[in-house]
Amino acid sequence: MGAMRVLLLVAAALLALACSHGATASDPSHLQDFCVADKTSQVRVNGLACKDAKEVVAEDFFFSGLHVAGNTTNKQGAVVTPVNVAQIGGLNTLGISLVRIDYAPSGLNSPHTHPRSTEILTVLEGSLEVGFVTSNPDNKHFTKVLNKGDVFVFPKGLVHYQFNNGATNAVAVAALSSQNPGVITVANAVFGAKPSIPDDIIAKAFQVEKNTVDFIQVYFFCVWKC
């Protein structure tokens, strides 16, 4: 009975470990050397269907152009150049992706979340003020000024931002723990939803007047339509 009890405990521990690993993994583990995305497939899975391995070529694992500065002439003064599974089919099932972010002086990568990914950011040029906010109820704000060569981590799913606090352009590269991390920009989601979230709901949530909400919603509509 003693040996059986030990075996049961070991089995339970292994099962718990396996379940824990599955719960914390950003993307499903791959079961072959690669699964290059077949973007023409009509099959819908958690990820993308695999291209026939006999048709895979080196270009399926390749992207060119990350050295090119993005166009920051927009209202935020920042632009993200993604390198995820949409750009490199070979990233399918590998659980990683990359972005380049360019910032004009006073440029802002607005508060946002990546629902499927942790992010690690490295400053290549310039200076950035960065930060993230923990979940309820604490909502603790962690912030840091980064300079060239500095690295900062944004935990998975938490609201975070970057602001160019310098007088010159800034550039950063970030790695993300998902082939398709997703982006939810807080302001766009709340004020730019289509169809709109009712203004009385937003007014109550933010404790402001409804006309203030109406003004902001019109602004976001015009950013896209006017």
C-alpha positions as CSV (number, residue, x, y, z in Angstrom):
1,M,0.0,0.0,0.0
2,G,2.9,2.3,0.8
3,A,4.4,1.9,-2.7
4,M,1.0,2.4,-4.4
5,R,0.4,5.6,-2.4
6,V,3.8,6.9,-3.6
7,L,3.0,6.0,-7.2
8,L,-0.4,7.8,-6.9
9,L,1.2,10.9,-5.4
10,V,3.9,11.0,-8.2
11,A,1.2,10.5,-10.9
12,A,-0.9,13.4,-9.3
13,A,2.2,15.6,-9.2
14,L,3.0,14.9,-12.9
15,L,-0.6,15.6,-13.9
16,A,-0.6,18.9,-12.0
17,L,2.7,19.9,-13.7
18,A,1.3,19.0,-17.1
19,C,-1.8,21.0,-16.5
20,S,0.1,23.9,-15.2
21,H,2.4,23.9,-18.2
22,G,-0.6,23.9,-20.5
23,A,-2.2,26.7,-18.7
24,T,0.8,29.0,-18.8
25,A,2.0,28.4,-22.4
26,S,1.3,31.3,-24.7
27,D,0.7,29.2,-27.8
28,P,0.1,25.5,-28.3
29,S,3.3,23.5,-28.5
30,H,4.3,22.3,-31.9
31,L,4.5,18.6,-32.7
32,Q,6.8,18.7,-35.7
33,D,9.8,20.7,-36.9
34,F,7.7,23.4,-38.4
35,C,4.1,24.1,-39.5
36,V,4.4,26.9,-42.1
37,A,1.0,28.7,-42.3
38,D,-1.1,27.9,-45.3
39,K,-2.9,31.2,-45.7
40,T,-5.1,29.9,-48.5
41,S,-6.6,27.1,-46.3
42,Q,-10.3,27.3,-45.3
43,V,-9.6,25.1,-42.3
44,R,-10.1,27.0,-39.0
45,V,-7.9,25.9,-36.1
46,N,-6.3,27.6,-33.1
47,G,-3.6,29.0,-35.3
48,L,-3.3,28.3,-39.0
49,A,-3.3,25.1,-41.0
50,C,0.0,23.7,-42.1
51,K,1.4,24.1,-45.6
52,D,2.5,20.9,-47.3
53,A,6.0,20.4,-46.1
54,K,7.2,19.6,-49.7
55,E,6.1,23.1,-50.7
56,V,8.0,24.9,-47.9
57,V,10.9,27.2,-49.0
58,A,13.4,29.4,-47.2
59,E,11.3,32.5,-47.8
60,D,8.6,31.0,-45.6
61,F,10.9,31.8,-42.6
62,F,12.1,35.2,-43.9
63,F,11.2,38.9,-43.6
64,S,13.1,41.9,-44.9
65,G,12.7,45.5,-44.0
66,L,12.9,45.9,-40.2
67,H,15.8,48.4,-40.7
68,V,13.4,50.8,-42.4
69,A,11.9,53.5,-40.2
70,G,8.2,53.6,-39.8
71,N,6.1,56.7,-40.7
72,T,5.3,58.5,-37.4
73,T,3.2,61.3,-39.0
74,N,0.0,60.3,-37.2
75,K,-1.9,61.7,-34.2
76,Q,0.1,59.5,-31.8
77,G,3.5,60.1,-33.3
78,A,4.4,56.4,-33.1
79,V,4.1,53.4,-35.5
80,V,4.5,49.7,-35.0
81,T,6.0,47.5,-37.7
82,P,4.9,43.9,-36.9
83,V,6.7,40.7,-37.8
84,N,4.2,38.0,-36.7
85,V,2.7,35.0,-38.4
86,A,1.0,37.3,-40.9
87,Q,4.4,38.3,-42.3
88,I,6.3,35.1,-41.7
89,G,4.3,32.0,-42.2
90,G,7.1,29.9,-40.6
91,L,6.2,31.4,-37.2
92,N,3.0,29.3,-37.1
93,T,3.0,27.2,-33.9
94,L,6.4,28.5,-32.8
95,G,5.0,30.9,-30.1
96,I,7.1,34.0,-30.9
97,S,7.0,37.2,-32.9
98,L,8.6,40.6,-33.2
99,V,7.8,44.3,-33.7
100,R,9.8,47.4,-34.4
101,I,8.4,50.6,-32.9
102,D,9.3,54.1,-34.1
103,Y,8.5,57.2,-32.1
104,A,8.7,60.9,-33.0
105,P,9.6,63.3,-30.2
106,S,6.7,63.1,-27.8
107,G,5.4,60.1,-29.7
108,L,3.2,57.7,-27.7
109,N,2.5,54.0,-28.1
110,S,-0.9,54.3,-26.4
111,P,-1.9,52.2,-23.3
112,H,-2.8,48.8,-24.7
113,T,-2.6,45.1,-23.9
114,H,-1.5,41.9,-25.6
115,P,-4.1,39.3,-24.6
116,R,-1.9,36.4,-25.7
117,S,1.6,37.6,-24.9
118,T,4.3,38.8,-22.6
119,E,6.6,41.5,-24.2
120,I,10.3,42.2,-23.8
121,L,11.3,45.6,-25.2
122,T,14.8,46.8,-26.1
123,V,15.6,50.5,-26.8
124,L,17.8,50.8,-29.9
125,E,17.9,54.6,-30.2
126,G,16.7,57.5,-28.1
127,S,14.9,57.5,-24.7
128,L,11.5,56.2,-23.6
129,E,9.3,56.5,-20.6
130,V,7.6,53.2,-20.2
131,G,5.2,51.6,-17.8
132,F,2.5,49.0,-17.0
133,V,-0.4,48.7,-14.5
134,T,-1.2,45.7,-12.5
135,S,-4.7,44.2,-12.3
136,N,-7.5,45.1,-9.9
137,P,-7.7,45.9,-7.1
138,D,-4.2,47.3,-6.7
139,N,-3.7,48.9,-10.1
140,K,-0.1,49.5,-9.2
141,H,1.8,51.5,-11.8
142,F,5.4,50.4,-12.6
143,T,7.3,53.0,-14.6
144,K,10.9,53.5,-15.8
145,V,12.9,55.8,-18.1
146,L,14.9,53.7,-20.6
147,N,17.9,54.7,-22.7
148,K,19.7,53.1,-25.6
149,G,20.4,49.4,-24.8
150,D,18.0,49.2,-21.9
151,V,15.5,46.4,-21.7
152,F,12.0,46.3,-20.0
153,V,9.4,43.5,-19.7
154,F,5.6,44.0,-19.9
155,P,3.8,41.0,-18.3
156,K,1.2,39.2,-20.4
157,G,-2.2,40.9,-20.6
158,L,-1.4,44.0,-18.5
159,V,-2.0,47.5,-19.8
160,H,1.3,49.2,-20.8
161,Y,2.6,52.0,-22.9
162,Q,5.8,53.7,-24.2
163,F,6.3,57.5,-24.5
164,N,9.3,59.2,-26.2
165,N,10.3,61.7,-23.6
166,G,13.4,62.9,-25.6
167,A,14.0,65.6,-28.2
168,T,15.0,63.1,-31.0
169,N,13.4,60.1,-32.7
170,A,13.4,56.9,-30.7
171,V,13.4,53.3,-31.9
172,A,12.7,50.0,-30.0
173,V,12.4,46.4,-30.9
174,A,10.2,44.1,-28.9
175,A,9.8,40.3,-28.8
176,L,6.5,38.7,-27.9
177,S,5.7,35.2,-26.7
178,S,3.0,34.5,-29.3
179,Q,2.9,34.1,-33.1
180,N,-0.1,36.4,-33.0
181,P,-0.1,38.4,-29.7
182,G,-3.1,40.6,-30.5
183,V,-3.4,44.3,-29.5
184,I,-6.2,45.9,-27.6
185,T,-5.7,49.7,-27.4
186,V,-7.7,50.9,-24.4
187,A,-8.9,54.2,-25.8
188,N,-9.9,52.6,-29.2
189,A,-11.8,49.7,-27.5
190,V,-13.7,52.0,-25.1
191,F,-14.5,55.0,-27.3
192,G,-14.1,53.7,-30.8
193,A,-16.1,50.5,-30.6
194,K,-18.3,49.7,-33.6
195,P,-21.2,49.8,-32.8
196,S,-20.5,52.2,-29.9
197,I,-20.8,51.3,-26.3
198,P,-23.7,53.3,-25.0
199,D,-22.5,56.7,-23.7
200,D,-24.3,56.4,-20.4
201,I,-22.4,53.2,-19.6
202,I,-19.1,54.8,-20.4
203,A,-20.0,58.0,-18.5
204,K,-20.8,56.0,-15.4
205,A,-17.6,53.9,-15.7
206,F,-15.4,57.0,-16.0
207,Q,-17.5,59.2,-13.8
208,V,-17.8,62.0,-16.4
209,E,-20.7,63.8,-18.1
210,K,-22.3,62.1,-21.1
211,N,-21.5,65.1,-23.4
212,T,-17.8,64.5,-22.6
213,V,-18.2,60.9,-23.8
214,D,-20.1,62.0,-26.9
215,F,-17.3,64.4,-27.8
216,I,-14.6,61.7,-27.5
217,Q,-16.6,59.1,-29.4
218,V,-17.1,61.6,-32.3
219,Y,-13.4,62.2,-32.3
220,F,-12.6,58.6,-32.6
221,F,-15.2,58.1,-35.3
222,C,-13.6,61.0,-37.3
223,V,-10.2,59.5,-36.9
224,W,-11.4,56.6,-39.0
225,K,-14.2,58.1,-41.1
226,C,-14.0,61.9,-41.4
